[in-house]
Amino acid sequence: MIEVVITSIEEVYQRSEFLSKLEKIKIGGWVKSVRESKEIIFVALNDGSSLENLQLVILQKNLSQVDLLKKINFASSLVVSGQLILTPEREQTCELRVFEIEFIGSSTDDYPLQKKSIPLEIVREYPHLRAKTNYFLTLFRLRHSVSKAIQDFFHQEGFYYVSTPIITSDDAEGAGELFNITTKEKESFFSKPTTLTVSGQLQAEALAQGLGKVYTFAPCFRAEKSHTTRHLAEFWMIEPEMAFADLETIINLAKRLVKYVINYIVNNNIKELEFLENYNRKEIINKLKKILSNDFRKVDYSEGIEILKKNKQKFVFNDIKWGMDLQSEHEKYLCQHFDNSPIFITNYPTDLKAFYMKNNPDEKTVACFDLLLPEIGELIGGSMRENSYEILKEKAQKVGLDTSDLSWYLDLRKYGYAPSGGFGLGLERLIMFISGTENIRDTIAFPRYSS
């Protein structure tokens, strides 16, 4: 007898014609539903590899393990063997006629996610079980694909992947939103205060001065006590850095990255997008295709302020003036103003941005950009880096940073420094936009946030 062990339901559907010619196949998964009649039991099985379940058909008279049938319930895990039968006349193109069942793990009656339509507010209370639901299974599969596309993009662009420290003594943003690191010992582990990183950008900049083009893809941490649906205390950032670059080069890199990822998802995850469209009851696929077909707008900060001034009655925060930081409502409106197009806002006032951003000749603005996307606002923040040792030191001191801790970063400007620029992209924000999900906590398996 010929037997093949199948590792995924996805493979069953991809190779169903071939597999149906075999006498026996074997597959494992979790029970999604059980329907029982006098002679037949129908079980829907899923193993996470596909959004589609595989229907198991169990003829009680042909199964010697009748005692096991009583144990099969919602969420229990099984390994089953049987023959794959093609069913082209039905909605499901194939089903498995089961010969043998190996009962792996039962599920108790108090399993909390048994109902078909459970509000997301309830599901969020069980992060360790969320991957068992179709909605979060879809989001986590999408996160995998987005991450893969990002890595593929930078590989094709000739960037080196680098690892930057999670433990650091540098406040890269100068905002003070830091998690301090301590131990249970009275004596400090490190000789000076240390924190969890808010960004790997400073170290990436140092590496770019030797490798030319680098990127980090790592978790970052910000102790920002925000309870909005757009913020996390722990999130993942993609931070490329390029030497011998100018602002236009960095902007074009950001645009290519976003389009590459969206194109990859549209071509490889259409089933996930269709599921999310139906679940969230909003247009997703056409929105993404529009991003691919249209160019991104570029608007100077000053021009953006003038647009907002003319429409200030539409905002909760309506004290619109030059020098203000844009609120989420302003960012979303600017995208709407330009036909729901992604927008690069350039040349922000110096006081709004990080100390390392390069001053423009007017000394009032910096050579930087934010990429705003419809629905979510800011996705990417980037800039050229200040190349003057004295100016950089002065700007760091102005925001209260200890320049002795940053001496290594300042020293880069003394040793053959080449013009450098880069940006940071929040992975969870990108997944929010692609998926149409309204709560950023749904885009990461175990969200961390202020409570």
N, C-alpha and C positions, 0 to 999 in steps of 0.2 A: 504494500500500500504506500502511495506517495504522500508525504506530508510536508507542508511548508509552514514555518512559524511566521506569522505576519506581525510586524511591529506597530502598525498603525491602521486605523480605519480609513485614513486618507489614501493609503496604498490600496486598500480593498476597492475603493471607488475608482482609482486611477487604473488599476489592472484587473478589473472585475471579469472581463472576457477571458483572460488567461487563467485567472484563479478559479473560475467556475469549471474548468476542465480537470482540475485536480480532485482527487477523491476526498481530501481532508485538509482543512486549514485550521489554524489556532490563533486566537486573539484574546487580549485582556482589556478590561475597561470597567466603568462604573455604571450602575443601573440608573437610567433616567425615568423609566416608567415600566409598569407591569400591567398587562391586560390578560385576563384569564377566562377561558371557556371550559366546557366539560372535558374536551379532548386536547386543546391546544393552549399553550401559554405564549404570549407575545411579549418580548422584552426589548426595550430600546437601550442600546449600549453606546457609551461614548468614552473615548480614551484621550481626549484633548487635542488630537491631531487634526480634527475636522469639526466644523460646526454641525455637520450632519451626523445623526445617530445611525447606527447599524441595527436593523431589526433582526432579532433572534426569534426563530420559530421552534418551539419545543413541543414535540408530540409526546404526550405523557406515556402512551402505550409503548413507544419505542425507546424510552429512557429507563435504564435500570436504576437510576439514582433518584427515584421519586421522592425520597425523604428530603433531598436537598431543595426541592422546589419550594417547600414551605418556608425556607430561610431567605429566599430571594426577595428583597424589598428595595425600596427607593434608596439610592446612594451606596448600596452594598457593592463590593468589588468581586468580579468573576474572571476566570480564564475559561474560555469555551472552545470546544473543537467541533467541527461539522463541515458540511458541504455548502459551498456558495452557490446559490441559485439565482439566475438572472430573471428579473421581473420587469421587462421594458414597458409593459402595459400599465404599470403602476407609477405613482409619483416617486417612490423609492425604487431605484433601478436594480437593486439586488437585495437579497436577504440570506441569512445563514440558518440552515437547517441543523440544529444542534444534536450531536451524538453523545457528547460527554461534557460535564460541567465540573470545574474545580472551584469550589467556593473559597474565596480568599479572605474576605472580611465582611462582617455584617454591619448594619447600621441600626442603632437603637431607635426606639419609637419617638424619642424626644429630639431627633434631628431637626434643627430650627428652620431649614429652608426647603420645606417640602411642597409648599403651595406654588402653583404655577406663576402667579402674578404677585410677587412680593415687592413692596415699595423699596426703592434704593436706600431710603433712610434706615430701613430694618437690616438690609443686607450689609450695609457699612458697619454695623455693629459686630459683624463676624468676619474680620479680614482674613482669618485663617481658612475660611470656607468659601470665600468669594469666587475662587477659580472654578468652583463646581457649578456656578450659575452661567447661563449662556451669555449674559451681558458682559460679565467680567472675563470670561473665557475669551470672548471676542476682543476686548480691550487689551488683554495681555498678549494675545497673538499679534495684535496690531503693533504693540510696543516692541515686540521682538523684530518685526519687519522694519519698522522705522529705524531701530538701532542698527540693524544690518545694512540698510541703505546708507546711513551716515558713514559707517566704516568703509563701505565700498566706494563712496564718493571720494573720500580723502585719499584712499589708496590710489584711485585713478588720477587724482590731481597731484600725486607725487609728494604727499605729506607724510611725515614720520609720526607714528603714534608714540606719545611719551607719557610717562606716569609722573605726576607732580604730588607733593606731600599732602596728606590729609591733616596731619598735625603740623602746625606752623606757629610762628610768632609774628606773622605779618598780617595786618589788616589791609587787604588789597584794595578795598573800596573806601576805607576811611570813614565808614558809617557807624562803626562801633557795635554792629549787630552780631556779636560773637558769642560762641559757646566756649567757656573756659574749661580746660582739662585739669582734673585733679585725680589723686589716688586716695586710698584709705590710709596711707602712711602720713605721719605728721610732717616728715621731711619731703620737700618737693622732689619729684622725679627728675624734672629738668631744672637747669640753673636759672631760667627766667620764665615768666608766664607764657603759657602756650594755649592755643585755641584750635578749634576745628576750622578748616579752611572755608572761606567764603568764595574763593576763586583760585584756580591754578594759573591765572594769567601772568603774574609776575615771573614765576618760574618758567612758564612756557616761553616768555619773552627772552629769558636768558638762554634757553636751549635753542631758540630760533637764531640767535647770534652765532651759532656754530653749525647748526643743521639746516638753516635756511627756511624750511617750511615744516612746522610741527602742529600737532593738535592733541588736546587732552579730551578724555571722555570719562568723567568721574563724578562722584557725589560731591555736593557742596552743602554748606550748612549756614543758615542765617537765623539768628534769634530775634526775628521780627514778630511781635505779638499781633499778628493780623489774623482775623477770623473770616476773611473773605474766601470765596470759592476759587481764588486765583493764586493763593500763596501756600507754600509748604516750608517747614523748617529744614527738611532734608530733601534735596532734589538733585537731578543730574544735569550737568552742563557739558556742552560741547564748546571747546575754546580753541580755535585755530590761531596761529600767529605766523606772520610772514615777514621776513627781512627783505630789504630792497623793494618795498611796496609803497604805494600811495593810497589815498582814501578811495579813489575810484576803483582801484584793484580790489580792495577789501569789500566794497559794496557789491561789486560784480560776483565775487566769490560767494557772498551771502545769498545773493539771488540764485545763483546756479545750484547751491546746496538745497535750498528750499524746493526749487523746481525738480531737482533730481529725486528727492525723497518722495514728493507727492506723485511724481510720475511712476516711481517704483511701486507705491501703494496701489495706485489705480490699476496697474498692470498685473499685480500679484495678489492683491487682497480684496478683489471685487466682492466676494461673498461676505466678508466682514463688513464692508461698507454698505452693502445692501441690507444686511441685518440691522446695522445701526440706523440707517435711514428709516426703516420700519419701526424700530424701537423708539427712537427719539422723535419720530414724526417730523422730520425736517430734511430739506434737500442737502445732500452731502456730495454725491458724486459729481453733479453738474457744477457745484461750487468749486470743487478741486480742479475740474477740467478747465474752468474759467481762469484759474490761477495759472495753469500751464499755457493757455493760449494768449494771455494778455501780458504786456510788459508791466513792470513795477514803476510807480510814479516816484519822483524825487522832488521833495519840497523843502525849502529852507525854513528853519524854525520861525524866523521873523514873518515869513509869508503865512505859515500856519497860524500864528497868533492873530494876524489880520483877518483871516477867514473865521476864526472863532469869535473875534470881537463882533463881527457882523451878525452873528447868530447866538450871542451870549444868553438870550432869553430862553434858549432851549436847555440850558445846563443848570444843575443844582449848584455846582461851583461856578458862578458866573462873574467873578471878579477877574476878568481876562486882562492881562497886561504882560508886556515884555519882561522876561526874567522869571516868570512863574513856571513851576513844574507842571507838565501836562498830566491831568487826571485820566483815569480809564475812560470816562465818558467823552473826554475831548479826543482821545486817540481813536475811539470807535467812530466818532462823528467825522473826523477827517477822512477815514476810510470810506464812509458813506458818501461824503462830499465828492470824492473822486470815483464814483460808480463802484463802490465796494471793492476797490483795488488795493493791493498791498502798497504801502507808502514808506519810502525812506525819508525820515525827517533828519536834516543835517544841520550842523553848526549851532548847537545848543549854547546858551550862555555858560561861561566858564564856571560860575558858582554852582551850577546844577550837576556838574559832572565830576568824575573821579580825578584825583590829583595827577595821575599819570598821562592824561590826555593832552595832546599837543595844542598849544595856543595857536590860534589863527593870527594873521598879521594885525587884525584890528584890536587884539589884546582883550576883547570882550567875549569872544566865543572860542570854541575849541573845534578841531577837525574831527568830528565824530558823526555818528548816525544812530538812529533807532529804526528798526524795521517794525512797522505796525501792520497787523493783520486784521481784517474784518472779524468782528465778534469777540476777539480776545484782546486786542490792543497790542502792547509791546511784546514781540517775540525775541528780538535780537538787539543787543547794544554793542556798538563797536567804535573804534577810533584809531587814529594814528597815535603813537606814543611820543611823549615829550623827549626830544633828543638832547636838550641842553641840561647839563649837570646842575648849574646854578638855578635855573628856572624850576627844574623838577624838585630840587631840595627845598626851595622857597615854598612851592605849592604844597609839598608834604607837610612842612611845618605849619602852614596856614590852617590845615585841617586837623592839627593836633597830633600828627604821627611822630613817633620817635625815630628820627633819621638815623640814629646809631643802629637800630634794628634793621633799617633798610640800606645800610651802607653797601652791601653787596649789589643791591639793585641800582643804586646811584652809580657805583663803580663801572657798571656796564657802559656808561656814557664816556668813560675815559679810555676805553680799550678797543678802539676801532669800531665804534657803534655804527650800525647801518640802519637807515630808516625802517621802522618796524610798525606793523599794525595788525589788528585782529579783532575778534568779536566773541561774545558769549551768547549761546543759544540754549534756552531752557527746554530740555527734552519733553517735560510734561506739558508745557504750554503748546508745543508743536502737536503733541498727540491730542490735546484738547481740540485744537483747530481741525485736524484731520478727521477726528471721530465725531465731532459735533457734541461732545460731552461737555456739560456745563460746570462740573465740579472737578477741580484738579486732583482731588483726593482719589478719584476713581481711576486715574491713569497710572498709579504706582501700586505695587502689591501691598505694601505695608506702610501707609502714609504716616508721616510724623508732622505734627503741627501743635501750635499752642492750645492748651485746653484750660 
